[in-house]
Amino acid sequence: MLFSRFFRTALLAALLASPVLLQAQSATPATAAPDASRITLVIHGGAGTITRALMTPEKEKAYQDALNQALDAGYAVLKKGGTALDAVEASVRFMEDSPLFNAGKGAVFTHDGRNEMDAAVMDGRNLAAGSVAGVTVVRNPIRAARAVMEQSEHVLLTGPGAEQFAREKGLDIVPPSYFYTEARHQQLQQALAEERKAGTPDQLNTPAATPEKSKVKLKGGKPQSTALPESQIFTEGKKYGTVGAVALDQFGNLAAATSTGGMTNKRYGRVGDAPIIGCGTYADNQSCAVSCTGWGEYFIRATVARDIAARVEYLHQPLAEAAQATLDKVGKMGGDGGLIALDRQGNITLPFNSAGMYRAYIKANGERQVQIYK
């Protein structure tokens, strides 16, 4: 009996130490040996009504420069041996600090003149994820999302609670006036005017705004040095505008990050797909990393990011085929937008069914592209 008990104990210990069993317990493959030749970074600055006819040479150059700098910020992390997670955060933080994009500094206004921002991040190594929604005073919402992932037991925090969490974690807190840009304010005024002219509410903006209600009072007043020149009025459309990044590091790990100011003239605490894991943001080493941009309600209903990952993992579809099939489904539903996706083999895809999408990528072999139009 003693031998039998010893045998059972030894057998259990061997099974627990078995690499096969340990792999089965893990959601994703183990980190691979370092290989700098695999590093890849893909970013987007939003999809929407982006056409050459609506562009000026000055505005086009401003966006191209910003995309290049955002690409450099994240790629520098990968080149130094950093993680995919650090790289996507670096790229998204740069775009959050730029007034050109609908995220952070350049966030659009809600119906009542506020800036309410959402962000999410996900680590493909272990499916860890964090997101925030409806934050108004956090300078870099993507940092708050990562803090939720790494320093809390939760995945999604919203509104004042998310802001209190950010304060407690020592993140940069700014007055609401920090997010004011003249171009975004004009964009809101145009949306309100169109709403009044139509005489009926927008799909999400009910009841219709009256002239009295539409006199927006900006929280915190205007700062003196943040207005953009007239040539940089935004073109992405009121339902669009998001920034995001996906990366593959030298260890073979994937990560995704997305940040947005949401929809111009939104009401009632509306939240889109960006901070919803599996809808606007997803990463898993066993499939791919995805960041989306577009009409958020449709991307939520189609669970776009996870749908692509599932096609890759279970149907073994090539990444580009999986992404296009899912985006086609969004189009058939009536939605539009785009996405960026990257798998563990370094394959990338950047499909969109809108007029344009700010996008860029860089690979370890030096291949680099920055694009705006179809």
C-alpha positions as CSV (number, residue, x, y, z in Angstrom):
1,M,0.0,0.0,0.0
2,L,2.9,2.3,0.8
3,F,4.4,1.7,-2.6
4,S,1.1,2.2,-4.3
5,R,0.7,5.6,-2.5
6,F,4.2,6.6,-3.5
7,F,3.6,5.6,-7.1
8,R,0.4,7.6,-7.3
9,T,2.2,10.7,-5.8
10,A,5.1,10.3,-8.2
11,L,2.8,9.9,-11.2
12,L,0.8,13.0,-10.2
13,A,4.0,15.0,-9.9
14,A,5.2,13.9,-13.3
15,L,1.9,14.8,-14.9
16,L,1.9,18.3,-13.3
17,A,5.4,18.8,-14.6
18,S,4.6,17.6,-18.1
19,P,5.1,20.2,-20.8
20,V,2.1,18.9,-22.7
21,L,-0.2,19.4,-19.7
22,L,1.3,22.8,-18.9
23,Q,0.7,23.9,-22.5
24,A,-2.9,22.8,-22.3
25,Q,-3.4,24.9,-19.2
26,S,-2.1,28.0,-21.0
27,A,-4.4,30.1,-23.3
28,T,-1.5,31.0,-25.6
29,P,1.8,29.6,-26.8
30,A,4.8,30.2,-24.6
31,T,7.1,33.2,-25.4
32,A,9.5,32.2,-28.2
33,A,13.2,32.8,-28.2
34,P,14.2,36.3,-29.2
35,D,14.3,37.0,-32.9
36,A,14.6,40.6,-33.9
37,S,13.8,39.8,-37.6
38,R,10.1,39.3,-36.7
39,I,9.3,42.7,-35.1
40,T,6.4,44.5,-36.8
41,L,4.2,47.5,-36.0
42,V,0.9,48.6,-37.6
43,I,-1.0,51.7,-36.7
44,H,-4.2,53.6,-37.7
45,G,-5.4,57.1,-37.2
46,G,-9.1,56.5,-38.0
47,A,-11.3,55.7,-40.9
48,G,-14.0,57.8,-42.5
49,T,-14.8,60.3,-45.2
50,I,-11.1,60.9,-46.1
51,T,-10.7,61.8,-49.8
52,R,-8.2,63.8,-51.8
53,A,-11.0,66.3,-52.6
54,L,-11.4,67.1,-49.0
55,M,-7.6,67.4,-48.3
56,T,-5.2,70.3,-48.7
57,P,-1.5,69.7,-49.2
58,E,-0.9,71.2,-45.8
59,K,-3.3,68.9,-44.0
60,E,-2.1,65.8,-45.9
61,K,1.5,66.6,-44.9
62,A,0.4,67.1,-41.3
63,Y,-1.3,63.7,-41.1
64,Q,1.6,61.9,-42.9
65,D,4.1,63.5,-40.5
66,A,2.0,62.5,-37.5
67,L,1.6,59.0,-38.7
68,N,5.3,58.6,-39.3
69,Q,6.1,60.0,-35.8
70,A,3.6,57.7,-34.2
71,L,5.2,54.8,-36.1
72,D,8.7,55.8,-35.0
73,A,7.6,56.0,-31.3
74,G,6.4,52.5,-31.2
75,Y,9.0,51.0,-33.4
76,A,11.8,52.5,-31.3
77,V,10.5,50.3,-28.4
78,L,10.6,47.2,-30.5
79,K,14.1,47.9,-31.9
80,K,15.4,48.2,-28.4
81,G,14.0,44.8,-27.5
82,G,10.9,46.1,-25.8
83,T,7.5,44.3,-25.7
84,A,4.7,44.5,-28.1
85,L,2.6,45.9,-25.2
86,D,5.0,48.8,-24.7
87,A,5.2,49.5,-28.4
88,V,1.4,49.8,-29.0
89,E,1.1,52.0,-25.9
90,A,3.9,54.3,-27.2
91,S,2.3,54.7,-30.6
92,V,-1.2,55.3,-29.3
93,R,0.1,57.8,-26.7
94,F,1.7,59.8,-29.4
95,M,-1.5,60.0,-31.4
96,E,-3.4,60.9,-28.2
97,D,-1.1,63.8,-27.7
98,S,-1.7,65.1,-31.3
99,P,-4.7,67.4,-31.9
100,L,-5.0,65.8,-35.4
101,F,-6.7,62.6,-34.2
102,N,-9.9,61.8,-32.5
103,A,-8.3,60.6,-29.3
104,G,-6.9,62.3,-26.3
105,K,-6.0,65.9,-27.2
106,G,-8.0,65.9,-30.4
107,A,-11.1,64.2,-29.0
108,V,-14.5,65.2,-30.4
109,F,-17.1,67.0,-28.4
110,T,-20.3,65.4,-27.0
111,H,-23.7,67.1,-27.4
112,D,-23.2,69.2,-24.2
113,G,-19.6,70.3,-25.0
114,R,-17.6,67.7,-23.1
115,N,-14.8,65.4,-24.3
116,E,-15.5,61.8,-23.2
117,M,-12.8,59.3,-24.1
118,D,-12.4,55.5,-24.3
119,A,-9.4,53.3,-24.6
120,A,-8.4,49.6,-24.4
121,V,-5.3,47.5,-24.5
122,M,-4.8,43.7,-24.7
123,D,-1.8,41.4,-24.2
124,G,-1.7,38.4,-26.6
125,R,0.5,36.4,-24.3
126,N,-2.1,35.7,-21.6
127,L,-5.3,37.5,-22.8
128,A,-4.9,40.1,-20.1
129,A,-6.9,43.2,-21.0
130,G,-7.9,46.6,-19.6
131,S,-10.1,49.4,-20.8
132,V,-11.7,52.7,-19.7
133,A,-14.7,54.5,-21.0
134,G,-16.1,58.0,-20.6
135,V,-13.1,59.6,-19.0
136,T,-12.8,63.4,-19.2
137,V,-9.7,64.4,-17.4
138,V,-7.1,61.7,-18.1
139,R,-4.5,63.0,-20.5
140,N,-3.7,59.6,-21.9
141,P,-6.6,57.2,-21.7
142,I,-4.4,54.4,-23.0
143,R,-2.3,54.6,-19.9
144,A,-5.4,54.3,-17.8
145,A,-6.5,51.2,-19.7
146,R,-3.1,49.6,-19.2
147,A,-3.2,50.5,-15.5
148,V,-6.6,48.8,-15.3
149,M,-5.1,45.7,-16.9
150,E,-2.0,45.5,-14.7
151,Q,-3.0,47.1,-11.4
152,S,-6.6,46.1,-10.9
153,E,-8.7,42.9,-10.8
154,H,-11.0,44.4,-13.4
155,V,-11.1,44.8,-17.2
156,L,-13.3,47.8,-17.8
157,L,-13.7,50.9,-15.6
158,T,-16.0,53.9,-16.5
159,G,-16.6,57.5,-15.8
160,P,-15.7,59.1,-12.5
161,G,-14.6,55.7,-11.1
162,A,-12.1,55.3,-13.9
163,E,-10.8,58.8,-13.3
164,Q,-10.5,58.2,-9.5
165,F,-8.5,55.0,-10.3
166,A,-6.2,57.0,-12.7
167,R,-5.6,59.6,-10.0
168,E,-4.7,56.9,-7.4
169,K,-2.3,55.3,-9.9
170,G,-0.5,58.7,-10.4
171,L,-1.5,59.2,-14.1
172,D,-1.5,62.6,-15.7
173,I,-4.7,64.4,-14.9
174,V,-5.5,67.6,-16.8
175,P,-8.4,70.2,-16.8
176,P,-11.2,69.6,-19.3
177,S,-10.0,72.7,-21.2
178,Y,-6.8,70.8,-22.2
179,F,-8.9,68.9,-24.8
180,Y,-10.4,71.9,-26.5
181,T,-9.5,72.5,-30.1
182,E,-11.2,75.0,-32.3
183,A,-11.6,72.6,-35.2
184,R,-13.4,70.0,-33.1
185,H,-15.6,72.7,-31.6
186,Q,-16.5,73.8,-35.1
187,Q,-17.2,70.2,-36.0
188,L,-19.7,70.0,-33.2
189,Q,-21.4,73.3,-34.2
190,Q,-21.8,71.9,-37.7
191,A,-23.4,68.7,-36.4
192,L,-25.8,70.7,-34.2
193,A,-26.7,72.9,-37.1
194,E,-27.4,69.9,-39.3
195,E,-29.5,68.4,-36.6
196,R,-31.6,71.5,-36.3
197,K,-32.0,71.9,-40.0
198,A,-33.2,68.3,-40.4
199,G,-35.8,68.9,-37.7
200,T,-35.4,65.3,-36.5
201,P,-32.9,63.8,-34.2
202,D,-29.9,61.8,-35.3
203,Q,-30.1,58.0,-34.6
204,L,-28.5,58.3,-31.2
205,N,-29.2,62.0,-30.5
206,T,-32.8,62.0,-29.3
207,P,-34.7,64.1,-28.6
208,A,-33.7,66.7,-31.2
209,A,-31.6,69.6,-30.0
210,T,-33.4,72.9,-29.9
211,P,-31.5,76.1,-30.6
212,E,-31.4,76.9,-26.9
213,K,-30.1,73.5,-26.0
214,S,-27.5,73.6,-28.7
215,K,-25.6,76.6,-27.3
216,V,-22.7,74.6,-26.1
217,K,-20.9,75.7,-23.0
218,L,-17.4,74.4,-22.9
219,K,-16.3,73.0,-19.6
220,G,-13.3,74.8,-18.3
221,G,-13.1,77.5,-21.1
222,K,-10.7,77.8,-24.0
223,P,-6.9,77.5,-23.6
224,Q,-5.0,80.1,-25.5
225,S,-2.7,78.0,-27.7
226,T,-4.5,74.9,-29.0
227,A,-6.6,76.1,-31.9
228,L,-5.8,74.4,-35.2
229,P,-5.6,76.3,-38.4
230,E,-8.6,76.3,-40.7
231,S,-6.8,74.0,-43.2
232,Q,-6.8,71.2,-40.6
233,I,-10.6,70.9,-40.0
234,F,-11.2,67.2,-39.7
235,T,-12.6,65.1,-42.5
236,E,-13.3,61.7,-40.9
237,G,-17.0,62.2,-40.3
238,K,-19.0,62.3,-37.1
239,K,-19.2,58.5,-36.5
240,Y,-15.5,57.9,-37.1
241,G,-12.1,58.7,-35.8
242,T,-10.1,56.4,-33.6
243,V,-6.4,55.6,-33.2
244,G,-4.9,52.2,-32.7
245,A,-1.8,50.0,-32.9
246,V,-1.0,46.3,-33.1
247,A,2.5,44.9,-32.7
248,L,4.6,41.8,-32.8
249,D,7.8,41.8,-30.7
250,Q,11.0,39.8,-30.9
251,F,9.6,37.2,-28.5
252,G,6.7,36.4,-30.8
253,N,4.1,38.1,-28.6
254,L,1.2,40.2,-30.0
255,A,-0.6,43.2,-28.4
256,A,-3.3,45.6,-29.5
257,A,-4.3,49.1,-28.3
258,T,-7.1,51.4,-29.3
259,S,-8.2,54.9,-28.1
260,T,-11.0,57.3,-29.2
261,G,-13.0,60.3,-28.4
262,G,-16.0,58.6,-29.8
263,M,-18.8,60.2,-31.9
264,T,-19.3,63.9,-32.4
265,N,-22.5,65.1,-30.8
266,K,-23.0,61.9,-28.9
267,R,-25.3,61.8,-25.8
268,Y,-26.2,59.8,-22.8
269,G,-22.8,58.4,-22.1
270,R,-22.6,56.6,-25.4
271,V,-19.7,54.1,-25.6
272,G,-18.5,52.6,-28.9
273,D,-16.5,49.6,-29.8
274,A,-13.0,50.8,-29.0
275,P,-13.0,49.9,-25.2
276,I,-15.0,46.7,-25.7
277,I,-12.7,43.7,-25.7
278,G,-13.5,41.5,-28.7
279,C,-15.3,44.3,-30.6
280,G,-12.8,47.1,-31.2
281,T,-9.7,45.6,-29.6
282,Y,-8.3,42.1,-29.3
283,A,-5.0,40.2,-29.1
284,D,-4.2,36.5,-28.8
285,N,-0.9,34.9,-29.7
286,Q,-2.8,31.9,-31.0
287,S,-4.5,34.0,-33.7
288,C,-3.9,37.7,-34.2
289,A,-4.0,41.3,-32.8
290,V,-6.7,43.6,-34.1
291,S,-7.6,47.3,-33.6
292,C,-10.8,48.7,-35.2
293,T,-12.1,52.1,-36.3
294,G,-15.5,53.0,-37.7
295,W,-19.2,53.0,-36.8
296,G,-18.9,51.6,-33.4
297,E,-22.4,50.3,-33.0
298,Y,-21.9,47.9,-35.9
299,F,-18.5,46.8,-34.8
300,I,-20.0,45.9,-31.4
301,R,-22.9,43.9,-32.9
302,A,-20.5,42.0,-35.2
303,T,-17.8,41.5,-32.4
304,V,-15.4,42.4,-35.2
305,A,-12.0,41.9,-33.5
306,R,-12.8,38.6,-31.9
307,D,-14.6,37.3,-35.1
308,I,-11.4,37.8,-37.0
309,A,-9.3,36.0,-34.4
310,A,-11.8,33.1,-34.3
311,R,-11.7,32.7,-38.1
312,V,-7.9,32.6,-37.9
313,E,-7.8,30.2,-35.0
314,Y,-10.6,27.8,-35.7
315,L,-11.1,28.0,-39.5
316,H,-7.4,28.5,-40.2
317,Q,-8.2,31.3,-42.6
318,P,-5.4,33.5,-43.7
319,L,-5.4,36.8,-41.8
320,A,-6.4,39.0,-44.8
321,E,-9.2,36.6,-45.8
322,A,-10.5,36.5,-42.2
323,A,-10.4,40.3,-41.8
324,Q,-12.1,41.0,-45.1
325,A,-14.9,38.4,-44.5
326,T,-15.7,40.1,-41.1
327,L,-15.6,43.6,-42.6
328,D,-17.9,42.4,-45.4
329,K,-20.3,41.3,-42.7
330,V,-20.2,44.8,-41.2
331,G,-20.9,46.3,-44.6
332,K,-23.9,44.1,-45.1
333,M,-25.3,45.2,-41.8
334,G,-25.0,48.8,-42.9
335,G,-21.8,49.8,-41.0
336,D,-18.5,51.0,-42.3
337,G,-15.0,51.6,-41.1
338,G,-11.8,49.7,-41.1
339,L,-9.2,47.8,-39.0
340,I,-5.6,46.8,-38.7
341,A,-4.6,43.2,-37.9
342,L,-1.3,41.3,-37.4
343,D,-0.6,37.7,-36.8
344,R,2.3,35.9,-35.1
345,Q,3.9,35.1,-38.5
346,G,4.1,38.9,-39.2
347,N,1.3,38.9,-41.8
348,I,-0.6,42.2,-41.8
349,T,-3.8,43.5,-43.3
350,L,-5.4,47.0,-43.3
351,P,-8.8,46.7,-44.9
352,F,-11.5,49.4,-44.8
353,N,-14.8,50.0,-46.6
354,S,-15.0,53.8,-45.9
355,A,-13.6,56.5,-48.2
356,G,-10.2,56.4,-46.5
357,M,-8.2,55.4,-43.5
358,Y,-5.1,56.9,-41.9
359,R,-2.7,53.9,-41.7
360,A,0.9,52.9,-41.6
361,Y,3.2,50.0,-40.9
362,I,6.8,49.1,-40.5
363,K,8.7,45.8,-40.6
364,A,12.1,44.6,-39.4
365,N,13.3,44.4,-43.0
366,G,12.8,48.1,-43.4
367,E,9.6,47.9,-45.4
368,R,7.5,50.9,-44.4
369,Q,4.3,52.5,-45.7
370,V,2.1,55.4,-44.7
371,Q,-1.2,55.7,-46.5
372,I,-4.4,57.8,-46.3
373,Y,-6.6,57.1,-49.3
374,K,-8.0,54.1,-51.1
